[in-house]
Amino acid sequence: MTKQEQFLYVVQTLVLTNAIKLATGSPSDKKRLDYYDVVNTMTVALSASERIPDDLSAGDAADEFCGNMLDNLRVGQDKETLNPEWLTDE
């Protein structure tokens, strides 16, 4: 598998796991993924997969990506963690 394929595999797994966690949580969980959130996240993931820095592993890139894209995973993260340069630069 290429790094790009590994990244997409990890992101897909994390997005699915996160969605299941949110769907099975208590009714008070306010942040839920709907269809369009998933489509947007996966579209951005495809683009991001082509920009992973050489010195960043696929797993670490997926962790940064999901921490940036999935609202419920942002708790306690600083601004630099939320917006890594490789994700925000086009």
Secondary structure, DSSP 8 states (H G I E B T S, - for coil): --HHHHHHHHHHHHHHHHHHHHHTS-TT------HHHHHHHHHHHHHHTT---TTS-HHHHHHHHHHHH-GGG-TT--HHHHS-HHHH--
